[in-house]
C-alpha cells in the first residue's frame, strides 16, 4: 500500500485518540493531515489540503445527518476522494443505507474487529463497499432471508396453483384495493363478478376444510401465512 493522506472526522476525543493509535500502529502509510470535530472545521481542512481518504464518523454533535451530508458533498465535489465511514451507529440501519446512497466507499462499525489495515487497504485499492464483520453478518442474514422468502413464495405458487392474476388480485386486496379498483389495473382482464368468482376459488384452494365464511381479510392473511404474498414486498402495480 502506497503512502496516502487522511483526514479524520471525529468529535469524541477518546475515540479520536483510539483511531489515531490504530493508524499509527497498523497503518504507517497513512499520513494524518488533520482532524475535525465539526463540519466547519472539516471543510476548512479540506480547503487547505485534499486527502486521498476521509475517515468519517457520522455522529457529530449528536446529529447523524451531518455526517451523511458531509459524505454526500465530499463525493460530489471530489469524487476521487475515498470516504470510509467509521461509526458507532451500530443499530441505525437506515443511516447505513443513507450514507451508502451518499456515495460512501464502505462502512466500518465501531464494534468487533474495529478498523483494520485490511479494510483501509481495500478502500485505497479502489474496492467499493468495504464492510467489517458486524455489518457483513447482518448483510448476509438479510440476503439469506430474502432468498428464502423468494423460494417459499415460488413453492407456494406451485403448490396452491396460484397464477399471475391470483397473485396480483391477492396483493392488491392486501393493499386495501376494492375489487372495482383492481379491475382498473393495467392488464387486469376481469370484471368485478369474475374477481368474485376468482376469490371463491382461492378460498377453496387455501381453506380446503373451511371455505364458508372466509372473507377477503382472512384470505389475505392466509396468503401471507403460506408465503404466497411477501409482507415486505407489497407494492401496487402501475394503474
Residue frames as a rotation matrix with the C-alpha (Angstrom) as fourth column:
UNK 1
0.582 0.813 0.000 0.00
0.813 -0.582 0.000 0.00
0.000 0.000 -1.000 0.00
UNK 2
-0.272 -0.672 0.688 1.40
0.645 -0.658 -0.388 3.38
0.714 0.338 0.613 -1.03
UNK 3
-0.778 -0.057 -0.626 1.55
0.547 -0.549 -0.631 6.35
-0.308 -0.834 0.459 1.31
UNK 4
-0.220 0.762 0.609 -1.62
0.611 -0.379 0.695 8.44
0.761 0.524 -0.382 1.43
UNK 5
-0.943 -0.050 0.329 -3.07
-0.168 -0.781 -0.601 11.43
0.287 -0.622 0.728 3.25
UNK 6
-0.280 0.869 -0.409 -6.10
0.730 0.469 0.497 11.12
0.623 -0.160 -0.766 5.50
UNK 7
-0.629 0.253 0.735 -8.44
-0.552 -0.811 -0.194 13.46
0.547 -0.528 0.650 7.37
UNK 8
-0.689 0.413 -0.596 -10.24
0.636 0.739 -0.222 12.07
0.348 -0.532 -0.772 10.41
UNK 9
-0.399 0.662 0.634 -13.65
-0.494 -0.738 0.460 13.49
0.773 -0.129 0.622 11.32
UNK 10
-0.084 0.276 -0.958 -14.45
0.687 0.712 0.145 12.56
0.722 -0.645 -0.249 14.94
UNK 11
0.085 0.206 0.975 -15.94
-0.333 -0.916 0.223 14.62
0.939 -0.343 -0.009 17.77
UNK 12
0.983 0.172 0.056 -15.24
-0.115 0.352 0.929 12.31
0.140 -0.920 0.366 20.73
UNK 13
0.378 -0.920 0.106 -11.67
-0.908 -0.391 -0.149 12.91
0.178 -0.040 -0.983 21.98
UNK 14
-0.007 -0.391 0.920 -11.22
-0.602 0.737 0.308 9.42
-0.798 -0.552 -0.241 23.43
UNK 15
0.648 0.302 0.699 -12.37
0.309 0.735 -0.603 7.74
-0.696 0.607 0.383 20.23
UNK 16
0.907 -0.402 -0.126 -10.17
-0.334 -0.506 -0.795 10.04
0.256 0.763 -0.593 18.16
UNK 17
0.121 -0.897 0.425 -7.21
-0.960 0.003 0.279 9.02
-0.252 -0.442 -0.861 20.32
UNK 18
0.143 0.001 0.990 -8.03
-0.136 0.991 0.019 5.36
-0.980 -0.137 0.142 19.73
UNK 19
0.928 0.246 0.278 -8.35
0.242 0.170 -0.955 5.84
-0.283 0.954 0.098 15.97
UNK 20
0.651 -0.755 -0.084 -5.03
-0.712 -0.568 -0.413 7.68
0.264 0.329 -0.907 15.80
UNK 21
-0.001 -0.645 0.764 -3.46
-0.770 0.488 0.411 4.85
-0.638 -0.588 -0.497 17.75
UNK 22
0.524 0.275 0.806 -4.76
0.222 0.870 -0.440 2.25
-0.822 0.409 0.395 15.28
UNK 23
0.990 -0.132 0.052 -3.42
0.010 -0.299 -0.954 4.23
0.141 0.945 -0.295 12.33
UNK 24
0.421 -0.888 0.187 -0.05
-0.904 -0.426 0.011 4.88
0.070 -0.173 -0.982 13.95
UNK 25
-0.078 -0.445 0.892 0.42
-0.596 0.739 0.316 1.21
-0.800 -0.507 -0.323 14.89
UNK 26
0.053 0.247 0.967 -1.19
0.342 0.906 -0.250 -0.69
-0.938 0.344 -0.036 12.00
UNK 27
0.656 0.268 0.705 -1.26
0.750 -0.131 -0.648 1.71
-0.081 0.954 -0.287 9.04
UNK 28
0.013 -0.743 -0.669 2.03
0.503 -0.574 0.647 3.62
-0.864 -0.345 0.366 8.92
UNK 29
-0.608 -0.207 0.767 1.41
0.794 -0.191 0.578 4.52
0.027 0.960 0.280 5.26
UNK 30
0.392 0.865 0.315 -1.38
0.795 -0.490 0.358 6.86
0.464 0.110 -0.879 6.38
UNK 31
-0.809 -0.588 -0.013 -0.37
0.537 -0.729 -0.425 10.47
0.240 -0.351 0.905 7.00
UNK 32
0.216 0.901 -0.376 -3.00
0.972 -0.235 -0.006 12.21
-0.094 -0.364 -0.927 9.13
UNK 33
-0.612 -0.461 0.643 -3.04
0.606 -0.795 0.006 15.76
0.508 0.393 0.766 7.75
UNK 34
-0.751 0.343 0.564 -5.78
-0.527 -0.826 -0.199 16.94
0.397 -0.447 0.801 10.08
UNK 35
-0.675 0.632 -0.380 -8.65
0.725 0.663 -0.186 16.07
0.135 -0.401 -0.906 12.38
UNK 36
-0.717 0.524 0.460 -12.02
-0.374 -0.846 0.381 17.78
0.588 0.101 0.802 12.66
UNK 37
-0.865 0.450 -0.221 -14.73
0.454 0.515 -0.727 17.61
-0.213 -0.730 -0.650 15.31
UNK 38
0.006 0.890 -0.455 -17.27
0.047 -0.455 -0.889 19.79
-0.999 -0.015 -0.044 13.50
UNK 39
0.522 0.265 0.811 -18.49
0.782 0.229 -0.579 20.23
-0.339 0.937 -0.088 9.94
UNK 40
0.982 -0.185 -0.037 -17.00
-0.185 -0.908 -0.376 23.76
0.036 0.376 -0.926 9.53
UNK 41
0.285 -0.932 0.224 -13.63
-0.624 -0.003 0.781 22.51
-0.727 -0.362 -0.583 10.77
UNK 42
0.109 -0.196 0.974 -13.75
0.472 0.873 0.123 19.70
-0.875 0.447 0.188 8.23
UNK 43
0.796 0.243 0.554 -14.44
0.604 -0.273 -0.749 21.98
-0.031 0.931 -0.364 5.24
UNK 44
0.817 -0.568 -0.101 -11.67
-0.541 -0.815 0.205 24.31
-0.199 -0.113 -0.974 6.41
UNK 45
0.041 -0.811 0.583 -9.22
-0.262 0.554 0.790 21.40
-0.964 -0.185 -0.190 6.43
UNK 46
0.320 0.170 0.932 -10.39
0.700 0.621 -0.353 20.23
-0.639 0.765 0.080 3.03
UNK 47
0.991 0.058 0.117 -9.71
0.120 -0.754 -0.646 23.64
0.051 0.655 -0.754 1.50
UNK 48
0.514 -0.857 0.034 -6.17
-0.707 -0.400 0.584 23.65
-0.487 -0.324 -0.811 2.91
UNK 49
-0.634 -0.736 -0.240 -5.18
-0.758 0.528 0.383 20.23
-0.155 0.424 -0.892 1.56
UNK 50
0.409 0.817 -0.407 -7.08
-0.884 0.465 0.046 17.49
0.227 0.341 0.912 -0.24
UNK 51
-0.263 -0.493 0.829 -6.63
-0.686 0.700 0.199 13.99
-0.679 -0.516 -0.523 1.23
UNK 52
-0.741 0.052 -0.670 -6.89
-0.487 0.645 0.589 10.65
0.462 0.762 -0.453 -0.52
UNK 53
-0.369 0.593 -0.715 -9.08
0.586 0.746 0.316 9.30
0.721 -0.303 -0.624 2.31
UNK 54
-0.370 0.356 0.858 -11.62
-0.736 -0.676 -0.037 10.75
0.567 -0.645 0.512 4.73
UNK 55
-0.695 0.170 -0.698 -12.27
0.484 0.829 -0.280 8.61
0.531 -0.533 -0.659 7.79
UNK 56
-0.585 0.578 0.570 -15.68
-0.448 -0.815 0.367 9.87
0.676 -0.041 0.735 8.79
UNK 57
-0.856 0.437 -0.274 -17.65
0.472 0.446 -0.761 9.38
-0.211 -0.781 -0.588 11.99
UNK 58
-0.416 0.765 0.492 -21.35
0.563 -0.208 0.800 10.00
0.714 0.610 -0.344 11.40
UNK 59
0.505 0.718 -0.478 -22.43
0.804 -0.191 0.563 11.25
0.313 -0.669 -0.674 14.82
UNK 60
-0.622 -0.726 0.293 -21.18
0.591 -0.681 -0.432 14.81
0.513 -0.096 0.853 15.02
UNK 61
-0.921 0.216 0.325 -22.54
-0.353 -0.818 -0.454 16.94
0.168 -0.533 0.829 17.81
UNK 62
-0.576 0.714 0.398 -25.35
-0.095 0.426 -0.900 14.47
-0.812 -0.556 -0.177 18.39
UNK 63
0.414 0.721 -0.556 -26.52
-0.669 -0.173 -0.723 14.67
-0.617 0.671 0.411 14.77
UNK 64
-0.084 -0.405 0.910 -26.19
0.325 0.852 0.409 11.73
-0.942 0.331 0.060 12.38
UNK 65
0.759 0.460 0.462 -27.48
0.568 -0.118 -0.815 13.59
-0.320 0.880 -0.351 9.32
UNK 66
0.688 -0.581 -0.436 -24.46
-0.562 -0.806 0.187 15.91
-0.460 0.116 -0.880 9.37
UNK 67
-0.263 -0.844 0.467 -22.15
-0.311 0.532 0.788 13.01
-0.913 0.062 -0.402 8.64
UNK 68
0.133 0.405 0.904 -24.32
0.727 0.580 -0.367 11.81
-0.674 0.706 -0.218 5.77
UNK 69
0.960 0.280 -0.011 -24.28
0.207 -0.737 -0.643 15.26
-0.189 0.615 -0.765 4.18
UNK 70
0.302 -0.932 -0.200 -20.52
-0.656 -0.355 0.666 15.60
-0.692 -0.070 -0.719 4.64
UNK 71
-0.341 -0.391 0.855 -20.14
0.233 0.846 0.480 12.32
-0.911 0.363 -0.198 2.76
UNK 72
0.466 0.637 0.615 -22.55
0.754 0.079 -0.653 13.34
-0.464 0.767 -0.443 0.01
UNK 73
0.954 -0.076 -0.289 -21.00
-0.172 -0.930 -0.324 16.74
-0.244 0.359 -0.901 -0.60
UNK 74
0.061 -0.994 0.085 -17.44
-0.528 0.040 0.848 15.41
-0.847 -0.097 -0.522 -0.45
UNK 75
-0.299 -0.150 0.942 -18.16
0.492 0.822 0.287 12.74
-0.817 0.550 -0.172 -3.08
UNK 76
0.717 0.608 0.341 -19.97
0.623 -0.339 -0.705 15.26
-0.313 0.718 -0.622 -5.29
UNK 77
0.880 -0.389 -0.271 -17.16
-0.421 -0.905 -0.069 17.81
-0.219 0.175 -0.960 -5.18
UNK 78
-0.132 -0.987 -0.095 -14.20
-0.988 0.123 0.098 15.43
-0.085 0.106 -0.991 -5.00
UNK 79
0.795 0.582 -0.172 -15.22
-0.598 0.799 -0.062 12.03
0.101 0.152 0.983 -6.41
UNK 80
0.241 -0.790 -0.563 -11.62
-0.173 0.536 -0.826 10.85
0.955 0.297 -0.007 -6.30
UNK 81
-0.550 -0.392 0.737 -11.51
-0.763 -0.124 -0.635 11.19
0.340 -0.912 -0.231 -2.50
UNK 82
-0.342 0.399 -0.851 -12.42
0.236 0.913 0.333 7.95
0.910 -0.087 -0.406 -0.78
UNK 83
-0.221 0.369 0.903 -14.80
-0.871 -0.490 -0.013 8.19
0.438 -0.789 0.430 2.18
UNK 84
-0.442 0.033 -0.896 -14.71
0.261 0.961 -0.094 5.38
0.858 -0.276 -0.433 4.72
UNK 85
0.336 0.660 0.672 -17.33
-0.569 -0.427 0.703 5.58
0.751 -0.619 0.232 7.44
UNK 86
-0.598 -0.479 -0.642 -16.09
0.319 0.593 -0.739 4.65
0.735 -0.647 -0.202 10.92
UNK 87
-0.267 0.701 0.662 -19.12
-0.604 -0.657 0.452 4.91
0.751 -0.279 0.599 13.16
UNK 88
-0.985 0.016 0.169 -20.58
-0.140 0.483 -0.864 3.89
-0.096 -0.876 -0.473 16.48
UNK 89
-0.141 0.982 -0.130 -24.08
-0.949 -0.171 -0.265 3.91
-0.283 0.086 0.955 14.97
UNK 90
-0.915 -0.402 0.020 -24.24
-0.388 0.893 0.227 0.13
-0.109 0.200 -0.974 15.17
UNK 91
-0.553 0.778 0.298 -28.04
0.492 0.594 -0.637 -0.23
-0.672 -0.205 -0.711 15.23
UNK 92
0.120 0.616 -0.779 -29.17
-0.281 -0.731 -0.622 2.51
-0.952 0.293 0.085 12.85
UNK 93
-0.295 -0.239 0.925 -29.56
0.650 0.660 0.377 0.52
-0.700 0.713 -0.039 9.63
UNK 94
0.746 0.598 0.293 -31.46
0.637 -0.511 -0.577 3.33
-0.196 0.617 -0.762 7.92
UNK 95
0.684 -0.572 -0.453 -28.41
-0.409 -0.815 0.411 5.52
-0.604 -0.097 -0.791 8.45
UNK 96
-0.285 -0.800 0.527 -26.20
0.089 0.526 0.846 2.92
-0.954 0.288 -0.079 6.77
UNK 97
0.115 0.421 0.900 -28.44
0.934 0.263 -0.243 2.97
-0.338 0.868 -0.363 3.72
UNK 98
0.937 0.279 -0.210 -28.44
0.223 -0.941 -0.255 6.78
-0.269 0.192 -0.944 3.65
UNK 99
0.353 -0.879 -0.320 -24.66
-0.500 -0.466 0.730 7.03
-0.791 -0.097 -0.604 3.74
UNK 100
-0.376 -0.417 0.827 -24.22
0.461 0.690 0.558 4.35
-0.804 0.591 -0.067 1.07
UNK 101
0.505 0.628 0.592 -26.64
0.851 -0.247 -0.464 6.31
-0.145 0.738 -0.659 -1.13
UNK 102
0.895 -0.206 -0.395 -24.47
-0.148 -0.974 0.172 9.35
-0.420 -0.095 -0.903 -0.40
UNK 103
0.759 -0.568 -0.318 -21.51
-0.361 0.040 -0.932 7.58
0.542 0.822 -0.174 -2.02
UNK 104
0.425 -0.622 0.658 -19.54
-0.805 0.074 0.589 6.12
-0.415 -0.779 -0.469 0.89
UNK 105
-0.051 -0.562 -0.826 -16.86
-0.801 0.516 -0.302 3.63
0.596 0.646 -0.477 -0.12
UNK 106
-0.280 -0.008 -0.960 -17.53
0.309 0.946 -0.098 1.48
0.909 -0.324 -0.263 2.91
UNK 107
0.457 0.460 0.761 -18.75
-0.633 -0.433 0.642 1.28
0.625 -0.775 0.093 6.50
UNK 108
-0.454 -0.590 -0.668 -16.74
0.239 0.642 -0.729 0.09
0.859 -0.490 -0.151 9.47
UNK 109
0.651 0.736 0.183 -18.75
-0.051 -0.199 0.979 -0.28
0.757 -0.647 -0.092 12.67
UNK 110
-0.260 -0.749 0.609 -17.05
-0.712 -0.278 -0.645 0.54
0.652 -0.601 -0.462 15.98
UNK 111
0.464 0.345 0.816 -17.62
-0.785 0.587 0.198 -2.93
-0.411 -0.732 0.543 17.36
UNK 112
0.953 -0.120 0.280 -15.99
0.200 0.939 -0.279 -6.30
-0.229 0.322 0.919 16.96
UNK 113
0.307 -0.903 0.299 -12.82
0.945 0.327 0.018 -6.07
-0.114 0.277 0.954 14.90
UNK 114
0.458 -0.061 -0.887 -12.92
0.151 -0.978 0.146 -2.27
-0.876 -0.201 -0.439 14.55
UNK 115
0.832 -0.193 -0.521 -10.71
-0.545 -0.467 -0.696 -0.64
-0.109 0.863 -0.494 11.91
UNK 116
0.500 -0.681 0.536 -8.08
0.330 0.722 0.609 -2.91
-0.801 -0.128 0.585 10.34
UNK 117
-0.405 -0.757 -0.513 -5.26
-0.363 -0.382 0.850 -2.45
-0.839 0.530 -0.120 7.90
UNK 118
-0.750 0.158 0.642 -7.02
0.555 0.679 0.482 -4.85
-0.360 0.717 -0.596 5.54
UNK 119
0.314 0.949 -0.021 -10.15
0.821 -0.282 -0.496 -2.65
-0.477 0.138 -0.868 5.44
UNK 120
0.458 -0.196 -0.867 -8.20
-0.185 -0.975 0.123 0.52
-0.870 0.104 -0.483 4.74
UNK 121
-0.648 -0.761 0.011 -6.03
-0.198 0.182 0.963 -1.18
-0.735 0.623 -0.268 2.13
UNK 122
-0.397 0.593 0.700 -9.13
0.834 0.552 0.004 -2.47
-0.384 0.586 -0.714 0.34
UNK 123
0.656 0.659 -0.368 -10.59
0.488 -0.743 -0.459 1.04
-0.575 0.121 -0.809 0.15
UNK 124
0.219 -0.663 -0.716 -7.32
-0.444 -0.721 0.532 2.58
-0.869 0.202 -0.452 -1.03
UNK 125
-0.768 -0.470 0.435 -7.03
0.105 0.577 0.810 -0.13
-0.632 0.667 -0.394 -3.71
UNK 126
-0.780 0.491 -0.388 -10.37
-0.616 -0.493 0.615 1.04
0.110 0.719 0.687 -5.12
UNK 127
-0.765 0.554 -0.328 -12.61
0.525 0.832 0.181 -1.67
0.373 -0.033 -0.927 -3.74
UNK 128
-0.492 0.685 0.537 -16.13
-0.562 -0.721 0.404 -0.43
0.664 -0.103 0.740 -3.22
UNK 129
0.540 0.828 0.149 -18.47
-0.604 0.258 0.754 -1.29
0.586 -0.497 0.639 -0.36
UNK 130
-0.466 -0.742 -0.482 -15.92
0.022 0.535 -0.845 -2.34
0.885 -0.404 -0.232 2.24
UNK 131
0.533 0.680 0.503 -17.55
-0.581 -0.138 0.802 -3.58
0.615 -0.720 0.322 5.45
UNK 132
-0.662 -0.700 0.268 -16.26
-0.686 0.423 -0.591 -5.16
0.300 -0.576 -0.761 8.64
UNK 133
-0.915 0.175 -0.363 -17.62
0.191 0.982 -0.007 -8.33
0.355 -0.076 -0.932 10.26
UNK 134
-0.675 0.712 -0.191 -20.56
0.226 -0.047 -0.973 -6.90
-0.702 -0.700 -0.129 12.26
UNK 135
-0.064 0.690 -0.721 -22.22
-0.705 -0.543 -0.457 -5.27
-0.707 0.479 0.521 9.25
UNK 136
-0.617 -0.203 -0.760 -21.26
-0.723 0.528 0.446 -8.14
0.311 0.824 -0.473 6.91
UNK 137
-0.961 0.277 0.018 -23.04
0.234 0.845 -0.481 -10.56
-0.149 -0.458 -0.876 9.23
UNK 138
-0.253 0.918 -0.306 -26.24
-0.042 -0.326 -0.944 -8.51
-0.967 -0.226 0.121 9.04
UNK 139
-0.170 0.145 -0.975 -25.99
-0.940 -0.320 0.116 -8.22
-0.295 0.936 0.191 5.25
UNK 140
-0.866 -0.208 -0.454 -25.57
-0.362 0.888 0.285 -11.99
0.344 0.411 -0.844 4.87
UNK 141
-0.782 0.622 0.039 -28.50
0.351 0.491 -0.797 -12.70
-0.515 -0.610 -0.602 7.20
UNK 142
-0.044 0.781 -0.623 -30.74
-0.433 -0.577 -0.693 -10.32
-0.900 0.239 0.363 5.25
UNK 143
-0.404 -0.178 -0.897 -29.61
-0.913 0.137 0.384 -11.92
0.055 0.974 -0.218 1.97
UNK 144
-0.990 0.019 -0.139 -30.40
0.028 0.997 -0.067 -15.40
0.137 -0.070 -0.988 3.24
UNK 145
-0.485 0.866 -0.122 -33.79
0.226 -0.010 -0.974 -14.26
-0.845 -0.500 -0.191 4.50
UNK 146
-0.072 0.438 -0.896 -34.58
-0.761 -0.604 -0.234 -12.59
-0.644 0.666 0.377 1.16
UNK 147
-0.645 -0.225 -0.730 -33.61
-0.691 0.579 0.432 -15.66
0.326 0.784 -0.529 -0.88
UNK 148
-0.955 0.298 0.012 -35.53
0.251 0.825 -0.506 -17.93
-0.161 -0.480 -0.862 1.49
UNK 149
-0.269 0.896 -0.354 -38.66
-0.130 -0.398 -0.908 -15.79
-0.954 -0.198 0.223 1.17
UNK 150
-0.174 0.148 -0.973 -38.44
-0.963 -0.232 0.137 -15.92
-0.205 0.961 0.183 -2.62
UNK 151
-0.872 -0.195 -0.449 -38.10
-0.313 0.927 0.205 -19.71
0.377 0.319 -0.870 -2.57
UNK 152
-0.761 0.648 0.030 -41.03
0.283 0.374 -0.883 -20.08
-0.583 -0.664 -0.468 -0.17
UNK 153
-0.090 0.752 -0.653 -43.14
-0.544 -0.586 -0.601 -17.92
-0.834 0.301 0.462 -2.46
UNK 154
-0.416 -0.126 -0.901 -42.20
-0.894 0.239 0.380 -19.87
0.167 0.963 -0.212 -5.60
UNK 155
-0.980 0.036 -0.196 -43.03
0.068 0.985 -0.161 -23.16
0.187 -0.171 -0.967 -3.88
UNK 156
-0.544 0.827 -0.143 -46.35
0.159 -0.065 -0.985 -21.82
-0.824 -0.559 -0.096 -2.57
UNK 157
-0.166 0.467 -0.868 -47.37
-0.849 -0.515 -0.115 -20.53
-0.501 0.718 0.482 -6.01
UNK 158
-0.615 -0.118 -0.780 -46.79
-0.603 0.708 0.368 -24.00
0.509 0.696 -0.506 -7.46
UNK 159
-0.977 0.173 -0.126 -48.29
0.214 0.778 -0.591 -25.96
-0.004 -0.604 -0.797 -4.55
UNK 160
-0.357 0.892 -0.277 -51.52
0.306 -0.168 -0.937 -23.95
-0.883 -0.419 -0.213 -4.49
UNK 161
-0.296 0.194 0.935 -51.71
0.953 0.133 0.274 -23.40
-0.071 0.972 -0.224 -8.26
UNK 162
0.408 0.347 -0.844 -51.59
0.391 -0.902 -0.182 -19.62
-0.825 -0.256 -0.504 -7.95
UNK 163
0.179 -0.327 0.928 -51.26
0.974 -0.078 -0.215 -17.84
0.142 0.942 0.304 -11.29
UNK 164
-0.770 -0.580 0.267 -50.15
0.566 -0.813 -0.133 -14.29
0.295 0.049 0.954 -12.03
UNK 165
-0.309 0.728 0.612 -53.66
-0.161 -0.675 0.720 -12.88
0.937 0.124 0.326 -11.78
UNK 166
0.596 0.448 -0.666 -54.32
0.535 0.398 0.746 -14.64
0.599 -0.801 -0.003 -8.46
UNK 167
-0.178 -0.776 -0.605 -51.15
0.984 -0.144 -0.105 -13.12
-0.006 -0.614 0.790 -7.02
UNK 168
-0.839 -0.109 0.533 -51.98
0.227 -0.961 0.160 -9.65
0.494 0.255 0.831 -8.30
UNK 169
0.131 0.979 0.157 -55.54
-0.002 -0.158 0.987 -9.93
0.991 -0.129 -0.019 -7.00
UNK 170
0.559 0.050 -0.828 -54.42
0.758 0.373 0.535 -11.05
0.336 -0.927 0.170 -3.53
UNK 171
-0.484 -0.849 -0.212 -51.64
0.872 -0.447 -0.201 -8.48
0.076 -0.282 0.956 -3.36
UNK 172
-0.734 0.230 0.639 -53.96
-0.007 -0.944 0.331 -5.58
0.679 0.238 0.694 -4.14
UNK 173
0.483 0.845 -0.230 -56.58
0.211 0.143 0.967 -6.86
0.850 -0.516 -0.109 -1.69
UNK 174
0.211 -0.505 -0.837 -53.82
0.973 0.191 0.130 -6.79
0.094 -0.842 0.532 0.92
UNK 175
-0.812 -0.571 0.121 -53.09
0.571 -0.820 -0.036 -3.18
0.120 0.040 0.992 -0.03
UNK 176
-0.526 0.676 -0.516 -56.71
0.262 -0.449 -0.855 -2.19
-0.809 -0.585 0.059 0.56
UNK 177
-0.886 0.224 -0.405 -57.91
-0.463 -0.389 0.796 -2.03
0.021 0.893 0.449 -3.04
UNK 178
0.042 0.942 0.334 -61.57
-0.522 0.306 -0.796 -2.74
-0.852 -0.141 0.505 -3.74
UNK 179
-0.122 -0.025 0.992 -62.50
0.597 0.797 0.093 -5.22
-0.793 0.604 -0.082 -6.46
UNK 180
0.858 0.474 0.198 -63.69
0.451 -0.509 -0.733 -2.35
-0.247 0.718 -0.650 -8.62
UNK 181
0.634 -0.701 -0.327 -60.29
-0.642 -0.713 0.282 -0.64
-0.431 0.031 -0.902 -8.26
UNK 182
-0.207 -0.735 0.646 -58.49
-0.153 0.676 0.721 -3.88
-0.966 0.051 -0.252 -9.09
UNK 183
0.379 0.414 0.828 -60.43
0.721 0.429 -0.545 -4.21
-0.580 0.803 -0.136 -12.34
UNK 184
0.990 0.023 -0.143 -58.96
-0.053 -0.857 -0.512 -0.84
-0.134 0.514 -0.847 -13.37
UNK 185
0.228 -0.971 0.070 -55.36
-0.241 0.013 0.971 -2.05
-0.943 -0.238 -0.231 -13.10
UNK 186
0.164 -0.273 -0.948 -53.44
-0.980 -0.154 -0.126 -2.20
-0.112 0.950 -0.293 -16.34
UNK 187
-0.539 -0.408 -0.737 -53.53
-0.625 0.780 0.026 -5.68
0.564 0.474 -0.676 -17.85
UNK 188
-0.858 0.336 0.388 -56.21
-0.135 0.581 -0.802 -6.99
-0.495 -0.741 -0.454 -15.47
UNK 189
-0.805 0.492 -0.330 -58.80
-0.399 -0.038 0.916 -8.50
0.438 0.870 0.227 -17.85
UNK 190
-0.605 0.603 -0.520 -61.52
0.724 0.688 -0.046 -9.19
0.330 -0.404 -0.853 -15.29
UNK 191
-0.119 0.666 0.736 -64.71
-0.269 -0.736 0.622 -7.52
0.956 -0.124 0.267 -14.15
UNK 192
-0.350 0.021 0.937 -65.97
-0.924 -0.171 -0.341 -7.45
0.153 -0.985 0.080 -10.57
UNK 193
0.683 0.692 0.233 -68.03
-0.718 0.695 0.041 -10.64
-0.134 -0.196 0.972 -10.96
UNK 194
0.633 -0.535 -0.560 -65.06
-0.035 0.703 -0.710 -12.52
0.774 0.469 0.426 -12.38
UNK 195
-0.435 -0.813 0.387 -62.93
-0.438 -0.184 -0.880 -11.38
0.786 -0.552 -0.277 -9.43
UNK 196
0.047 0.534 0.844 -65.60
-0.993 0.119 -0.020 -12.56
-0.111 -0.837 0.536 -7.00
UNK 197
0.929 0.250 -0.272 -65.53
-0.309 0.930 -0.201 -15.96
0.202 0.271 0.941 -8.68
UNK 198
0.172 -0.954 -0.245 -61.73
-0.020 0.245 -0.969 -15.97
0.985 0.172 0.024 -8.52
UNK 199
-0.367 -0.267 0.891 -61.88
-0.838 -0.321 -0.441 -15.08
0.404 -0.909 -0.106 -4.81
UNK 200
0.582 0.656 0.480 -64.21
-0.788 0.600 0.136 -18.01
-0.199 -0.457 0.867 -4.13
UNK 201
0.820 -0.340 -0.460 -61.83
0.004 0.808 -0.589 -20.34
0.572 0.482 0.664 -5.99
UNK 202
-0.210 -0.942 0.262 -58.91
-0.298 -0.194 -0.935 -19.04
0.931 -0.274 -0.240 -3.96
UNK 203
-0.011 0.296 0.955 -60.83
-0.999 -0.044 0.002 -19.61
0.042 -0.954 0.297 -0.73
UNK 204
0.918 0.396 0.013 -61.40
-0.395 0.918 -0.021 -23.24
-0.021 0.014 1.000 -1.73
UNK 205
0.471 -0.823 -0.318 -57.69
0.105 0.410 -0.906 -23.67
0.876 0.394 0.280 -2.51
UNK 206
-0.454 -0.769 0.449 -56.38
-0.284 -0.353 -0.892 -22.04
0.844 -0.533 -0.058 0.65
UNK 207
-0.513 0.370 0.774 -59.14
-0.812 0.082 -0.578 -23.21
-0.277 -0.925 0.259 3.03
UNK 208
-0.646 0.239 -0.725 -59.95
-0.405 0.697 0.591 -26.70
0.647 0.676 -0.354 1.72
UNK 209
-0.599 0.407 -0.690 -61.60
0.672 0.724 -0.158 -27.74
0.435 -0.558 -0.707 5.01
UNK 210
-0.155 0.504 -0.850 -63.19
0.748 -0.502 -0.434 -24.42
-0.646 -0.703 -0.299 5.89
UNK 211
-0.740 -0.191 0.645 -64.46
0.646 -0.470 0.602 -22.50
0.188 0.862 0.471 2.88
UNK 212
0.265 0.928 0.262 -67.61
0.728 -0.371 0.577 -20.99
0.632 0.038 -0.774 4.33
UNK 213
0.920 0.262 -0.292 -67.50
0.391 -0.668 0.633 -17.57
-0.030 -0.696 -0.717 5.93
UNK 214
-0.050 -0.989 -0.141 -63.97
0.838 -0.118 0.532 -16.75
-0.543 -0.091 0.835 4.73
UNK 215
0.890 0.386 -0.240 -63.85
0.233 -0.840 -0.490 -13.07
-0.391 0.380 -0.838 3.81
UNK 216
0.761 -0.598 0.250 -61.21
0.114 -0.255 -0.960 -11.15
0.638 0.759 -0.126 1.86
UNK 217
0.420 -0.618 0.665 -59.28
-0.864 -0.496 0.085 -10.25
0.277 -0.610 -0.742 5.03
UNK 218
0.492 -0.209 0.845 -58.91
-0.424 0.790 0.442 -13.86
-0.760 -0.576 0.301 6.15
UNK 219
0.916 -0.143 0.376 -57.98
0.389 0.553 -0.737 -14.85
-0.103 0.821 0.562 2.62
UNK 220
0.623 -0.711 0.326 -55.19
-0.302 -0.604 -0.738 -12.27
0.721 0.361 -0.591 2.52
UNK 221
0.342 -0.483 0.806 -53.90
-0.922 -0.007 0.387 -13.30
-0.181 -0.875 -0.448 5.95
UNK 222
0.700 -0.035 0.713 -53.81
0.004 0.999 0.044 -16.92
-0.714 -0.028 0.700 4.80
UNK 223
0.883 -0.392 0.257 -51.90
0.296 0.041 -0.954 -15.95
0.363 0.919 0.152 1.67
UNK 224
0.406 -0.753 0.518 -49.33
-0.749 -0.598 -0.284 -14.19
0.523 -0.273 -0.807 3.86
UNK 225
0.423 -0.195 0.885 -49.05
-0.703 0.545 0.456 -17.20
-0.571 -0.816 0.094 6.17
UNK 226
0.742 -0.065 0.667 -48.45
0.327 0.904 -0.275 -19.52
-0.585 0.422 0.692 3.23
UNK 227
-0.247 -0.900 -0.358 -45.83
0.143 -0.400 0.905 -17.12
-0.958 0.173 0.228 1.73
UNK 228
0.148 0.366 0.919 -47.93
0.980 0.072 -0.187 -16.60
-0.135 0.928 -0.348 -1.39
UNK 229
0.763 0.024 0.646 -47.59
0.149 -0.979 -0.140 -12.91
0.629 0.203 -0.750 -0.52
UNK 230
-0.212 -0.879 -0.426 -44.45
0.887 0.010 -0.462 -11.37
0.410 -0.476 0.778 0.94
UNK 231
0.659 0.576 -0.484 -45.34
0.741 -0.605 0.290 -8.77
-0.126 -0.550 -0.826 3.55
UNK 232
0.010 -0.753 -0.658 -42.05
0.347 -0.615 0.708 -6.95
-0.938 -0.235 0.255 2.86
UNK 233
-0.939 -0.343 0.001 -42.84
0.099 -0.270 0.958 -6.61
-0.328 0.900 0.288 -0.85
UNK 234
-0.014 0.984 0.175 -46.45
0.883 0.094 -0.459 -5.48
-0.469 0.148 -0.871 -1.02
UNK 235
-0.716 -0.275 -0.642 -46.31
-0.032 -0.906 0.423 -2.94
-0.697 0.323 0.640 -3.82
UNK 236
0.394 0.919 0.017 -49.13
0.021 0.010 -1.000 -1.88
-0.919 0.394 -0.015 -6.13
UNK 237
-0.223 -0.369 0.902 -48.85
0.912 0.249 0.327 -2.30
-0.345 0.895 0.281 -9.89
UNK 238
-0.954 -0.063 -0.292 -48.96
-0.056 -0.923 0.380 0.69
-0.294 0.379 0.878 -12.20
UNK 239
-0.117 0.988 0.098 -52.56
0.365 0.135 -0.921 1.67
-0.923 -0.072 -0.377 -12.72
